[in-house]
Amino acid sequence: MTEGQYHEPSKEFVTLPGTLQLDAEELSKQIDRILKATNPNVGGTHGEHKEHYFSHKKDERCFKPIPTMDQTAFHLVVNGNAIGANDTEAIKQQAEHAARVKALTLAEEAEKNPELVEQEGVSTKILKNQFNFTDRASQTFNNPLRHRDVITEPPPIVPFSSNATQWDIFDAYREEEAQQKAALGKKTKSSRDDKKRDELVSSENTEDILNSQQMLLSLKIMERMVNQNSCHDITDDYKYWDDMGDPFKPDSGTLLPLWKFTADVARKKTVTSICWNPKYNDLFAVGYGSYEFLKQGTGVILCWSLKNWSYPEYSFTTESGVMCIDFHQQHASLLACGLYDGTVMVFDVRQNSNKPIYMSTVKTGKHMDPVWQVYWAKEETGKNLSFYSVSSDGRVTQWILSKNELQYNDVAELKITEGLGADREDLDASLAGLSGGTCFDFQVRACFY
């Protein structure tokens, strides 16, 4: 045999010592055995089944035999993966094996005869060893480096000389500065125009839908619908409730509580004034403050709607407590208010800002005591809007909404002329010369104001 040739290992039968040796007659003898389905471990004689397993019953205080016993004994269980020769999976595996053997045979022939690769298109890639395969590589000569030096004639030199005075230098600097400013102005203008154009295009193309006014309006309508659906019984009582006992109680009526308006920002504050909006029947404003001198703090104005009592529609905060508020009859978005420190303010509820559009100061005739009532005057053609206020300092003041500031005009002063007593409060009032005012009213039909 040649070196390196494969040799099949030889087989040798070994007989263990002590093994029973049988002759030919004993080996040819046939022994019949009958296999039964009974379990020999259950008990009995000669293989017959006898039930002798019992179970103790505590309730009946006796032993009872077990009715059935398992007669099957498993000695070895092996899961096989053999399939039938006529099965569909077996036929498919045989076809794949035959195709693979055929492809290997053609590849071996094409390796010996390259014409098969060109004519029949037989591939020899399946013959490559995927574990020890390496690509062929070759090394070539590097291109030689070349240097080129060029010598040219030097540029011509011309001598130049001049005299410059301080005025020439100053004029040259001013001219250069003017040119730089003009260039910077053109560049700034062009960049500003480009920025505006880019912002316009980006705002048109990438509009934020979640923060748009349409989305805000839709959410407000949806919130009102949810609140009305959750408390529809209160809405029905507000529109249609009628107490059948009213005819029998002519001297007294019935008070039915409907809504409760609460907000965290107005907690521990006193309701000082309420005013309904003249244009929107479901909207009203509430002023929060304090009547006690030692418990003064910030004030709050909340605009509530009967369509949504869970959260206010608008809110404004002031540095002092709010004492009175009033809506304009023609311009329903203008809200005037008076504070405990004597300041009067005008808010525009259409603006999403906590800053008032008009505000009185010490320079513009601010009241020195709390303002107890404000009242809008009727709008006149060709004149600015105005409202009136009354305070504890004894002044009834007209406030005119000019273009840039709030102008004032003292209409009346509440003076003390007679009826003074001898006590200390009347003495202080007589020294001041003015009496505090808490409310006032105008004759609407006569239009004296």
C-alpha positions in Angstrom: 0.0 0.0 0.0 1.2 3.5 -0.8 2.0 5.9 2.0 -0.9 8.2 3.0 -3.6 5.9 1.7 -6.7 5.4 4.0 -7.1 2.0 5.7 -10.4 0.8 7.0 -10.1 -0.4 10.6 -10.3 -4.1 11.1 -13.1 -5.7 13.2 -12.4 -8.4 15.8 -15.0 -10.2 17.9 -14.0 -10.6 21.6 -15.7 -13.1 24.0 -15.8 -12.0 27.6 -14.7 -14.6 30.1 -17.5 -16.4 31.8 -19.8 -16.1 28.8 -22.1 -19.2 28.2 -20.9 -21.3 25.3 -23.6 -23.0 23.2 -23.1 -25.7 20.6 -24.7 -25.8 17.2 -27.7 -28.0 18.4 -28.5 -25.6 21.2 -28.2 -22.6 18.9 -30.6 -24.1 16.4 -33.2 -25.0 19.0 -36.3 -22.7 18.9 -37.8 -21.4 22.1 -41.3 -19.9 22.1 -42.2 -17.1 24.5 -45.6 -15.4 24.9 -45.6 -11.7 25.8 -48.5 -10.5 27.8 -49.8 -7.0 28.5 -49.9 -7.5 32.3 -47.5 -5.8 34.5 -45.4 -8.4 36.4 -44.6 -5.8 39.2 -48.3 -5.6 40.1 -48.4 -9.0 41.9 -50.0 -12.3 41.6 -48.8 -15.8 40.7 -48.0 -17.1 37.2 -48.5 -13.7 35.8 -52.1 -13.3 36.7 -53.2 -10.0 38.0 -54.3 -9.6 41.6 -55.3 -6.3 43.1 -53.7 -5.8 46.5 -53.2 -2.0 46.7 -55.4 -0.3 49.2 -56.1 3.3 50.2 -57.1 4.4 53.7 -60.3 6.6 53.9 -60.3 8.7 57.0 -64.0 9.5 56.8 -65.1 5.9 56.5 -62.3 4.6 58.8 -61.4 1.7 56.5 -59.1 0.6 53.6 -60.5 0.4 50.1 -58.7 -1.2 47.1 -57.5 0.8 44.2 -59.8 -0.1 41.2 -57.2 0.2 38.4 -53.4 -0.2 38.0 -51.2 0.8 35.1 -50.2 -2.3 33.1 -47.7 -0.5 30.8 -44.0 -0.3 31.5 -41.7 1.9 29.4 -38.1 0.7 29.5 -36.6 2.9 26.7 -38.0 5.9 24.8 -36.1 7.4 21.9 -37.3 10.2 19.6 -36.4 9.3 16.0 -36.0 11.5 12.9 -36.4 8.9 10.2 -39.0 9.6 7.5 -40.6 7.3 4.9 -39.0 6.8 1.5 -42.2 7.8 -0.3 -42.8 10.9 1.8 -42.7 14.3 0.2 -39.8 15.5 2.4 -37.8 12.4 1.5 -38.3 12.9 -2.2 -37.3 16.6 -1.9 -34.1 15.7 0.0 -33.1 13.1 -2.5 -33.6 15.6 -5.4 -31.4 18.2 -3.6 -28.7 15.6 -3.0 -28.7 14.5 -6.6 -28.5 18.1 -7.9 -25.6 18.8 -5.5 -23.7 15.7 -6.7 -24.3 16.6 -10.3 -23.1 20.2 -9.8 -19.9 18.9 -8.1 -19.3 16.5 -11.0 -19.6 19.2 -13.6 -17.4 21.5 -11.6 -14.6 18.9 -11.5 -14.9 18.4 -15.2 -14.8 22.1 -15.9 -11.7 22.4 -13.7 -9.9 20.0 -16.0 -11.5 21.3 -19.3 -11.8 25.1 -19.3 -13.9 25.0 -22.5 -16.9 23.9 -20.5 -16.8 27.1 -18.5 -16.9 29.3 -21.6 -19.4 27.2 -23.7 -21.8 25.8 -21.1 -21.2 28.4 -18.3 -20.3 25.8 -15.7 -19.2 27.5 -12.4 -16.2 26.2 -10.5 -16.7 28.4 -7.3 -18.2 25.4 -5.4 -14.8 23.7 -5.5 -13.0 26.4 -3.5 -12.1 25.6 0.0 -13.9 28.2 2.1 -11.6 27.6 5.1 -8.1 28.0 3.4 -9.0 30.2 0.5 -6.8 33.2 -0.2 -6.9 35.8 -3.0 -4.0 36.1 -5.3 -1.8 39.2 -4.9 1.0 40.7 -7.0 3.5 43.5 -6.4 4.5 46.1 -9.1 7.2 48.7 -9.3 6.5 52.1 -8.0 6.6 55.0 -10.4 9.8 57.1 -10.1 9.6 60.5 -8.5 10.4 63.5 -10.7 11.5 67.0 -9.7 11.3 70.0 -12.0 12.9 73.3 -11.1 12.1 76.5 -13.1 14.0 79.8 -12.9 12.2 83.0 -14.0 13.2 86.5 -14.3 12.5 88.7 -11.2 9.6 91.2 -11.5 10.6 94.7 -12.4 11.2 97.2 -9.6 10.2 100.8 -9.9 11.2 103.3 -7.3 8.4 105.5 -5.8 8.5 108.3 -3.3 5.9 110.8 -2.1 5.1 113.2 0.7 1.9 112.8 2.8 0.6 115.3 5.3 -1.7 114.7 8.2 -4.6 116.0 6.2 -4.0 113.5 3.4 -3.8 110.6 6.0 -7.0 111.8 7.7 -8.9 112.0 4.4 -7.7 108.6 3.4 -8.9 107.0 6.7 -12.3 108.7 6.4 -12.7 107.5 2.8 -11.8 104.0 3.8 -14.2 104.1 6.8 -17.1 105.3 4.6 -16.5 102.4 2.2 -16.4 99.9 5.0 -19.7 101.2 6.4 -21.4 101.1 3.0 -20.3 97.5 2.4 -21.4 96.5 5.9 -24.8 98.1 5.4 -25.3 96.3 2.1 -24.3 93.0 3.7 -26.6 93.5 6.7 -29.5 94.4 4.5 -29.0 91.4 2.2 -28.6 89.0 5.2 -31.7 90.5 6.9 -33.8 90.0 3.7 -32.5 86.5 3.3 -33.4 85.7 6.9 -36.9 87.1 6.5 -37.3 85.1 3.4 -36.1 81.9 5.1 -38.4 82.5 8.1 -41.3 83.1 5.8 -40.7 79.9 3.8 -40.0 77.8 6.9 -43.2 79.1 8.7 -45.2 78.2 5.6 -43.7 74.8 5.1 -43.2 73.7 8.7 -46.2 75.1 10.6 -46.5 73.8 14.1 -50.0 72.3 14.2 -50.0 71.5 17.9 -49.3 75.2 18.9 -51.5 76.8 16.3 -54.6 78.9 17.1 -56.8 76.4 15.3 -55.6 73.6 17.6 -56.1 75.8 20.7 -59.7 76.7 19.6 -60.5 73.0 18.9 -59.1 71.9 22.4 -61.2 74.6 24.1 -64.4 73.5 22.3 -63.6 69.8 23.2 -63.0 70.7 26.8 -66.3 72.5 27.1 -68.1 69.5 25.5 -66.5 67.1 27.9 -67.5 69.2 30.9 -71.1 69.6 29.7 -71.4 65.9 29.1 -70.0 65.0 32.5 -72.3 67.4 34.3 -75.3 67.6 31.9 -77.8 67.5 34.8 -76.5 70.8 36.1 -76.9 72.4 32.7 -80.4 71.0 32.4 -81.3 72.5 35.8 -79.8 75.8 34.7 -82.1 76.0 31.6 -85.3 74.1 32.5 -85.5 73.6 36.3 -88.7 75.0 37.8 -89.8 74.6 41.4 -93.4 73.4 41.5 -93.7 74.8 45.1 -93.2 78.4 44.1 -97.0 79.2 43.8 -97.5 78.0 47.4 -94.6 80.2 48.7 -95.4 83.8 47.5 -93.1 85.4 50.1 -90.0 83.3 49.6 -88.3 81.7 46.7 -85.9 78.8 46.1 -82.2 79.0 45.6 -80.6 76.1 43.7 -76.8 76.0 43.7 -75.4 75.0 40.3 -71.7 75.6 39.7 -68.7 76.1 41.9 -65.8 78.1 40.4 -62.5 77.5 42.2 -58.8 78.0 41.2 -55.5 77.4 43.0 -54.2 80.9 42.2 -57.2 82.5 44.1 -56.9 80.3 47.2 -57.3 82.1 50.5 -58.4 85.3 48.8 -61.7 87.1 49.2 -64.1 87.7 46.3 -64.5 91.5 46.2 -66.4 92.1 42.9 -68.2 90.4 40.1 -69.1 91.8 36.6 -70.9 90.1 33.7 -69.7 90.7 30.2 -72.2 92.8 28.1 -71.5 90.9 24.9 -71.0 87.3 25.9 -73.8 86.2 28.3 -71.8 83.2 29.6 -68.7 85.2 30.5 -68.1 87.1 33.8 -65.1 88.4 35.7 -64.3 88.0 39.4 -61.9 90.1 41.4 -60.0 88.6 44.3 -58.4 90.6 47.1 -58.7 91.3 50.8 -60.6 93.9 52.9 -58.3 93.6 55.9 -55.4 96.1 56.1 -52.9 93.7 57.7 -53.6 90.9 55.3 -52.9 92.6 52.0 -51.1 90.7 49.2 -51.4 90.2 45.5 -54.7 90.4 43.6 -56.2 88.2 40.9 -58.8 88.7 38.2 -60.3 85.5 36.7 -62.7 85.4 33.8 -65.0 82.4 34.0 -67.4 80.9 31.5 -70.6 78.9 32.3 -69.5 76.6 29.5 -66.3 75.6 31.3 -66.3 75.8 35.0 -63.2 73.7 35.6 -60.6 76.3 34.5 -60.8 80.1 33.9 -60.8 81.5 30.4 -58.5 84.4 31.3 -56.4 85.3 34.3 -54.6 88.5 35.4 -52.5 89.1 38.5 -51.9 92.5 40.3 -49.5 93.6 42.9 -52.3 94.7 45.2 -55.7 93.3 46.0 -58.5 93.9 43.5 -61.5 95.9 44.9 -63.7 96.6 41.9 -64.0 95.7 38.2 -66.2 96.8 35.2 -66.5 95.8 31.5 -67.0 98.4 28.8 -70.5 98.3 27.3 -69.4 98.8 23.6 -65.9 97.4 23.7 -66.5 94.1 25.7 -62.8 93.2 25.7 -61.7 96.2 27.9 -61.8 95.5 31.6 -61.1 98.3 34.2 -60.2 97.5 37.8 -59.4 99.4 41.0 -56.8 98.2 43.5 -56.4 98.5 47.3 -53.4 100.7 47.0 -55.3 103.3 44.8 -54.1 102.1 41.4 -56.5 101.8 38.5 -55.7 99.5 35.5 -57.2 98.6 32.2 -56.7 95.1 30.7 -57.5 93.8 27.2 -58.7 90.2 27.6 -57.9 89.5 23.9 -54.2 89.8 24.6 -52.4 86.9 26.1 -50.4 89.1 28.4 -50.5 89.7 32.2 -49.4 93.3 31.6 -52.2 96.0 31.6 -52.5 98.3 28.6 -53.1 101.3 30.9 -52.0 101.9 34.5 -52.1 104.9 36.8 -49.0 106.0 38.8 -48.2 108.7 41.4 -47.2 111.0 38.6 -50.5 110.5 36.7 -52.8 111.2 39.7 -53.1 107.8 41.4 -55.5 107.6 44.3 -54.0 107.5 47.8 -56.6 105.1 49.3 -58.4 102.0 48.1 -60.6 102.4 44.9 -64.1 101.1 45.7 -65.8 101.4 42.3 -65.0 102.0 38.7 -67.5 102.8 35.9 -67.1 103.1 32.2 -68.4 106.2 30.5 -70.5 106.1 27.4 -68.4 106.3 24.2 -68.8 109.6 22.4 -67.9 110.3 18.8 -64.5 111.9 18.2 -63.4 111.5 21.9 -61.2 109.0 23.7 -62.6 106.3 25.9 -62.8 107.1 29.6 -64.0 105.7 32.9 -64.6 107.1 36.4 -63.4 105.9 39.8 -64.2 106.8 43.5 -61.8 106.2 46.4 -61.6 106.6 50.1 -59.4 109.7 49.6 -62.6 111.7 48.7 -61.9 112.0 44.9 -64.1 111.1 42.0 -61.8 111.0 39.1 -62.2 110.7 35.3 -59.5 108.6 33.6 -59.0 109.2 29.8 -57.4 106.6 27.7 -55.0 108.7 25.5 -52.6 107.3 23.0 -49.6 106.8 25.3 -50.7 107.2 28.9 -53.7 107.4 31.3 -54.7 111.0 31.9 -56.8 112.0 34.9 -59.3 114.8 35.7 -60.8 115.2 39.2 -64.6 115.6 38.7 -65.6 116.1 42.3 -64.1 116.1 45.8 -66.2 114.9 48.7 -65.7 117.6 51.3 -67.0 117.6 54.9 -68.9 120.8 55.7 -71.2 120.0 58.6 -72.2 117.3 61.0 -68.8 116.8 62.6 -68.8 115.2 66.0 -66.3 115.4 68.8 -64.8 112.0 68.5 -61.3 111.3 67.1 -62.4 110.0 63.7 -64.5 113.1 62.9 -61.5 115.2 64.0 -59.1 113.4 61.6 -61.7 113.8 58.8 -62.1 117.5 59.5 -58.3 118.0 59.3 -58.1 116.2 56.0 -61.0 118.1 54.6 -62.3 115.3 52.5 -64.7 112.4 53.1 -64.2 108.9 51.8 -66.4 107.7 49.0 -67.4 104.0 48.5 -69.8 104.1 45.6 -71.5 106.3 43.0 -73.9 106.0 40.0 -74.9 108.0 36.9 -78.2 108.8 35.3 -78.1 106.8 32.1 -81.1 108.4 30.4 -80.0 112.0 30.9 -76.4 111.2 29.9 -74.8 113.9 32.1 -71.5 112.2 32.2 
